[in-house]
Amino acid sequence: MDSTRYRPALQEPGRFWHITDLHLDATYHLTDDPTKVCFSSKGAPTMNAGIYGDFLCDSPYRLIQSAFTQMSQVVPQADFIIWTGDSPPHVPAGELSTDTVIQLMSNMSETIRDHFPRLPVYPALGGFYSQLARPGLRVLSLNTILYYGPDKATVNASDPAGQYQWATGHSGESCTEPGDVGYLPFARDVTAIRRQHNERLVAIFRKYSHVIAGHFYGHTHRDSLMVLLGPDGKPLNSMFVSPAVTPIKRVSEPYSNNPAFRMCFYDSSDFTLLDIWQYYLNLTEANERQRAEWRREYVMTEAFGLKDLRPQSLLQLALGFRLPQAKSFDKYFSHFMVSYNESLRCENDCKLSQVCAVLYLDHQGYSDCVGGRSVKNPFTLL
């Protein structure tokens, strides 16, 4: 695959990989008993299991390895990789010892290094740090697990681990443009960040939006975007949640995601985001054919008719989502599931929740957006 589409007259764009939520399940194996294919299915029968996985299981190693193999074959290669967790399988915490998790993380790190021996990798795996990626561009990786709703250890802490103080001290570091990398986005209907921490992070991101080039997250397993708006409604930053490599879903969920990863293109002079190329694996087809044929699912600017992925461009896209029977929103929701099922539609309350989540990161704005308003009138959301 050739990623040379962007050839500005003066300077080549920068590019980086974003991969997230590998969720290796080392117990995955094909067996005659569909309830024992993988521990992560929690006993649910996996009736369509194949060599690359099943939608009720976390990733077999073969699936993860195929993703990195495909990434390594794209030319020209990226400048660096951001890896936003989460690598252990979805099993009860008591079933995973610290040693098991450390060994699993070591295995995933070795797999990445085997495929990219000379490429810098910026992980979001439980700490926070600042690293100069190239002159003028700095990666800030935040440990958003500190603000995770179920994390009882930090429930009464106003600044867990002192990360807020650290982040405000590094956001303008050396006059560089940070790209904010985290694991938990500000998700709706997904167990994520506590309200008070969400509001504080939004305030910090607004304050330093003039030096933040973009935000990149994982955790939800779905493909989504958000626009950070100022109190006056001005678009400040573009924010992206990359879909997962793992295809797992709960039995009760109506849809999941096909495995995916992406390449992001950025302007080499001002570091603003230009485009995203999404790659995916049709899991059902891969299992049937016994081979992994990763394809480019979409180019974001082409899919939505955008000039670039700057905040103003994304705001105009999101405002278009509000229109009745908006084809752009139908396409967005299909990508949200990574082409899992083209026949599924997101309408009424589903659409309202999705569009409000794109436009409003603060709790009050989101609540006002979904509070009794209807998507049928495109002007009732703002």
PASE-371303 format. One line per 4 residues: for each residue x, y, z of C-alpha. Coordinates in Angstrom, 1 decimal, padded with zeros to 4 digits. Example, Ala and Ser with C-alpha at 12.3 -4.5 7.8 and 13.67 -1.06 7.14 Angstrom:
<rs>
012.3,-004.5,007.8 ~ 013.7,-001.1,007.1
</rs>
This chain:
<rs>
000.0,000.0,000.0 ~ 001.3,003.4,-000.9 ~ 000.7,006.4,001.4 ~ 002.3,009.0,-000.9
-001.0,010.7,-001.8 ~ 000.0,013.9,-000.1 ~ 002.7,015.8,-001.9 ~ 002.6,019.5,-001.0
004.9,021.7,-003.1 ~ 007.2,022.6,-000.3 ~ 007.1,019.9,002.3 ~ 006.0,016.3,002.8
003.3,015.8,005.5 ~ 004.2,014.0,008.6 ~ 002.5,010.7,009.4 ~ 002.1,008.4,012.4
000.3,005.2,013.2 ~ -002.3,005.0,015.9 ~ -003.2,001.5,017.2 ~ -005.2,000.7,020.4
-007.0,-001.9,022.5 ~ -005.1,-005.0,021.4 ~ -006.6,-007.0,024.2 ~ -004.7,-010.3,023.7
-006.5,-013.4,024.9 ~ -003.8,-016.1,025.1 ~ -006.5,-018.7,025.8 ~ -008.1,-018.3,022.4
-008.1,-021.6,020.5 ~ -010.5,-023.5,018.2 ~ -012.3,-026.4,019.9 ~ -015.5,-028.4,019.4
-016.9,-026.8,022.5 ~ -018.0,-023.3,021.6 ~ -018.2,-022.2,025.2 ~ -014.5,-022.9,025.7
-012.9,-021.1,022.7 ~ -011.7,-018.1,024.8 ~ -011.9,-017.1,028.5 ~ -012.9,-013.6,027.5
-016.3,-014.8,026.2 ~ -017.2,-015.7,029.8 ~ -018.8,-019.0,028.7 ~ -020.9,-017.5,025.9
-020.9,-019.9,022.9 ~ -018.8,-018.6,020.0 ~ -020.5,-020.1,017.1 ~ -018.5,-018.4,014.4
-015.0,-018.6,015.8 ~ -012.1,-018.8,013.3 ~ -008.4,-018.5,013.2 ~ -008.5,-014.7,013.4
-011.0,-014.5,016.2 ~ -014.6,-014.2,017.1 ~ -016.9,-011.2,017.9 ~ -017.4,-012.6,021.4
-013.7,-013.0,022.1 ~ -010.7,-010.8,022.6 ~ -007.9,-011.0,020.1 ~ -005.9,-014.1,019.3
-002.2,-013.5,018.8 ~ -002.6,-014.3,015.1 ~ -004.9,-011.3,014.7 ~ -002.6,-008.9,016.4
000.4,-010.1,014.5 ~ -001.4,-009.7,011.2 ~ -002.2,-006.1,012.1 ~ 001.4,-005.2,012.8
002.5,-007.1,009.7 ~ 000.2,-005.1,007.5 ~ 001.3,-001.8,009.2 ~ 004.9,-002.6,008.5
004.2,-003.1,004.7 ~ 002.8,000.4,004.1 ~ 005.2,002.8,002.4 ~ 006.5,005.3,003.0
006.6,004.4,006.7 ~ 005.3,006.6,009.5 ~ 007.4,008.9,011.7 ~ 006.3,007.2,014.9
003.6,005.1,016.5 ~ 001.2,006.0,019.3 ~ -000.1,003.0,021.2 ~ -002.9,003.8,023.6
-003.3,000.5,025.5 ~ -005.3,-001.6,026.4 ~ -003.6,-005.0,026.1 ~ -005.0,-007.4,028.7
-008.2,-009.4,027.9 ~ -011.6,-008.6,029.3 ~ -011.7,-011.0,032.2 ~ -012.4,-010.4,035.9
-009.5,-008.5,037.5 ~ -009.0,-011.3,040.0 ~ -008.1,-013.7,037.1 ~ -005.1,-011.6,036.0
-002.1,-011.5,038.3 ~ 000.4,-008.6,038.1 ~ 003.0,-010.9,036.7 ~ 000.6,-012.1,034.0
-000.2,-008.5,032.9 ~ 003.5,-007.5,032.9 ~ 004.4,-010.6,030.8 ~ 001.6,-009.8,028.4
002.7,-006.2,028.1 ~ 006.2,-007.4,027.5 ~ 005.0,-009.7,024.7 ~ 003.1,-006.9,023.0
006.1,-004.6,023.2 ~ 008.3,-007.2,021.7 ~ 005.8,-007.8,018.9 ~ 005.8,-004.1,018.0
009.6,-003.9,018.2 ~ 010.0,-007.0,016.0 ~ 007.9,-005.3,013.3 ~ 009.3,-001.8,013.8
012.8,-002.1,015.1 ~ 013.7,001.6,014.4 ~ 010.4,003.4,014.8 ~ 009.7,005.4,017.9
006.7,004.2,019.9 ~ 004.8,006.4,022.3 ~ 002.6,004.3,024.6 ~ -000.1,005.3,026.9
000.2,002.4,029.3 ~ -000.3,003.7,032.8 ~ 002.1,006.6,033.3 ~ 002.3,010.2,032.0
005.2,011.8,030.2 ~ 006.3,014.4,027.6 ~ 008.5,013.5,024.7 ~ 009.8,015.5,021.8
008.8,013.6,018.7 ~ 010.4,016.0,016.2 ~ 011.5,019.6,016.3 ~ 008.4,021.6,017.1
006.2,018.6,017.9 ~ 005.9,017.1,021.4 ~ 003.8,014.1,022.5 ~ 002.1,014.5,025.9
000.8,011.1,027.2 ~ -001.7,011.4,030.0 ~ -002.7,008.6,032.4 ~ -006.4,009.0,032.3
-006.9,005.7,034.2 ~ -006.4,008.0,037.2 ~ -009.8,009.5,036.5 ~ -011.5,006.2,035.6
-014.9,005.8,037.2 ~ -014.4,002.3,038.8 ~ -011.0,003.3,040.2 ~ -011.7,003.5,043.9
-008.1,004.4,044.8 ~ -008.5,007.9,043.4 ~ -012.1,008.6,044.1 ~ -011.4,011.3,046.7
-008.3,012.7,045.1 ~ -008.5,016.2,043.6 ~ -005.3,015.8,041.5 ~ -004.4,012.1,041.4
-000.6,011.6,041.1 ~ -000.3,015.4,040.6 ~ -001.0,014.9,036.9 ~ -003.0,018.1,036.5
-000.2,020.2,037.9 ~ 002.3,018.4,035.7 ~ 000.1,018.7,032.5 ~ -000.4,022.5,032.9
003.4,022.8,033.4 ~ 004.2,020.9,030.2 ~ 001.4,022.0,027.8 ~ 003.4,025.0,026.6
006.8,023.3,027.0 ~ 009.5,024.7,024.8 ~ 006.9,026.5,022.6 ~ 006.2,023.2,020.9
002.9,021.9,019.7 ~ 001.7,019.0,021.8 ~ -000.3,016.1,020.5 ~ -002.3,014.9,023.5
-002.4,011.1,023.8 ~ -004.6,009.3,026.3 ~ -006.5,006.1,026.8 ~ -009.9,007.1,028.0
-011.9,009.6,026.0 ~ -014.9,011.6,027.3 ~ -017.2,008.8,026.3 ~ -021.0,008.6,026.7
-022.7,005.4,027.6 ~ -019.2,003.9,028.3 ~ -017.6,003.6,031.7 ~ -015.0,006.3,031.5
-013.9,009.5,033.3 ~ -015.6,010.8,036.4 ~ -017.6,014.0,035.9 ~ -015.4,016.3,038.0
-012.3,015.1,036.2 ~ -013.9,015.5,032.8 ~ -014.8,019.1,033.5 ~ -011.2,019.9,034.8
-009.6,018.3,031.7 ~ -011.9,020.2,029.4 ~ -010.9,023.4,031.1 ~ -007.2,022.6,030.8
-007.6,021.6,027.1 ~ -009.5,024.8,026.4 ~ -006.8,027.0,028.1 ~ -004.0,025.4,026.1
-005.8,024.7,022.9 ~ -003.6,027.2,021.0 ~ -000.6,024.9,021.4 ~ -002.4,021.5,021.2
-002.3,020.0,017.7 ~ -004.7,017.2,018.3 ~ -006.1,014.6,020.8 ~ -005.9,010.9,020.3
-007.7,008.3,022.4 ~ -008.7,004.6,022.7 ~ -010.9,002.6,025.1 ~ -014.4,002.7,023.5
-013.4,000.2,020.7 ~ -015.4,002.4,018.2 ~ -014.3,005.0,015.6 ~ -015.5,008.4,016.6
-014.5,012.1,016.6 ~ -015.2,015.1,018.8 ~ -014.7,018.8,018.5 ~ -013.5,020.7,021.6
-015.6,023.9,021.6 ~ -014.8,027.0,023.7 ~ -017.5,028.6,026.0 ~ -018.4,030.8,023.0
-018.9,027.9,020.7 ~ -015.7,028.5,018.8 ~ -014.0,025.2,017.6 ~ -010.6,024.9,019.4
-009.3,021.3,018.9 ~ -009.9,018.2,016.9 ~ -010.2,014.9,018.9 ~ -010.2,011.4,017.6
-011.0,008.0,019.2 ~ -009.4,005.1,017.2 ~ -011.3,001.8,017.0 ~ -009.8,-001.3,018.5
-007.9,-004.3,017.2 ~ -010.0,-006.5,019.4 ~ -013.5,-007.3,017.9 ~ -015.1,-008.3,021.2
-018.6,-007.4,022.2 ~ -021.1,-008.4,024.9 ~ -023.7,-011.0,023.9 ~ -026.4,-008.4,024.4
-024.8,-005.7,022.2 ~ -026.4,-005.3,018.7 ~ -023.1,-004.6,017.0 ~ -019.3,-004.7,017.5
-016.4,-003.5,015.4 ~ -014.1,-005.1,012.9 ~ -010.5,-004.9,013.9 ~ -008.8,-001.7,012.8
-005.8,000.7,013.0 ~ -005.1,004.0,011.3 ~ -002.4,006.3,009.9 ~ -002.7,010.0,010.6
-001.3,012.7,008.4 ~ -000.2,016.1,009.8 ~ 001.1,019.3,008.4 ~ 004.9,019.3,008.8
005.0,023.1,009.4 ~ 002.2,023.8,011.9 ~ 001.4,020.2,012.9 ~ -002.4,020.4,012.4
-004.1,017.2,011.3 ~ -004.7,016.8,007.6 ~ -006.2,013.3,007.2 ~ -006.8,009.9,008.6
-006.5,006.6,006.6 ~ -008.4,003.8,008.3 ~ -007.4,000.2,007.8 ~ -009.6,-002.7,008.8
-010.0,-006.4,008.6 ~ -013.3,-008.0,007.7 ~ -013.2,-010.6,010.4 ~ -015.9,-012.9,009.0
-014.3,-012.9,005.6 ~ -010.8,-013.5,007.0 ~ -012.0,-016.5,009.0 ~ -013.8,-017.9,005.9
-010.8,-017.4,003.6 ~ -008.2,-018.4,006.2 ~ -006.1,-015.3,005.5 ~ -006.0,-011.7,006.7
-006.6,-009.2,003.9 ~ -006.4,-005.8,005.6 ~ -007.9,-003.0,003.5 ~ -008.2,000.7,003.6
-011.8,001.3,004.9 ~ -011.8,005.0,004.2 ~ -009.8,008.2,003.8 ~ -011.6,010.7,006.1
-011.3,013.8,003.9 ~ -012.6,011.9,000.9 ~ -015.4,010.1,002.8 ~ -016.8,013.4,004.2
-015.8,015.9,001.6 ~ -013.4,017.8,003.9 ~ -010.4,020.0,003.1 ~ -008.6,018.9,006.3
-009.3,017.7,009.8 ~ -008.8,021.1,011.5 ~ -011.4,022.0,014.2 ~ -013.4,024.2,011.9
-013.7,021.5,009.3 ~ -014.9,018.9,011.9 ~ -017.4,021.4,013.3 ~ -019.0,021.9,009.9
-019.1,018.2,009.5 ~ -020.7,017.7,012.9 ~ -023.3,020.4,012.3 ~ -024.2,018.6,009.0
-024.9,015.4,011.1 ~ -027.9,017.1,012.7 ~ -029.8,017.3,009.5 ~ -032.7,014.8,009.0
-031.6,011.8,007.0 ~ -028.1,013.1,006.7 ~ -026.1,010.7,004.6 ~ -022.9,011.9,006.2
-024.1,010.7,009.6 ~ -025.1,007.3,008.2 ~ -021.6,007.0,006.8 ~ -020.1,008.1,010.2
-022.1,005.5,012.1 ~ -021.0,002.8,009.6 ~ -017.4,003.8,010.3 ~ -018.2,004.0,014.0
-018.8,000.2,013.8 ~ -015.8,-000.3,011.4 ~ -018.2,-001.6,008.7 ~ -019.5,-004.3,011.0
-023.1,-004.3,009.6 ~ -024.1,-001.8,006.9 ~ -027.8,-002.5,007.5 ~ -027.8,-001.2,011.0
-029.1,002.4,011.5 ~ -028.7,004.9,014.3 ~ -031.8,007.1,014.5 ~ -033.8,009.2,017.0
-032.3,008.9,020.5 ~ -029.3,007.0,019.2 ~ -028.5,009.7,016.7 ~ -029.1,012.5,019.2
-026.7,010.9,021.7 ~ -024.0,010.4,019.0 ~ -024.2,014.0,017.6 ~ -024.2,015.6,021.1
-021.2,013.5,022.0 ~ -019.3,014.9,019.0 ~ -020.2,018.5,019.8 ~ -020.1,018.7,023.6
-017.4,017.4,025.8 ~ -018.5,019.3,029.0 ~ -021.3,017.8,031.0 ~ -023.6,020.7,031.0
-023.3,021.2,027.2 ~ -024.0,017.5,026.6 ~ -026.9,017.4,029.0 ~ -028.5,020.5,027.4
-028.0,019.0,024.0 ~ -029.8,015.7,024.7 ~ -032.3,017.1,027.2 ~ -035.6,016.7,025.5
-034.5,017.9,022.1 ~ -035.1,016.2,018.8 ~ -032.7,015.6,015.9 ~ -035.6,016.2,013.5
-035.1,019.9,014.0 ~ -031.5,020.6,013.0 ~ -031.4,023.8,015.0 ~ -032.5,022.4,018.3
-029.1,021.0,019.2 ~ -027.2,024.3,019.5
</rs>
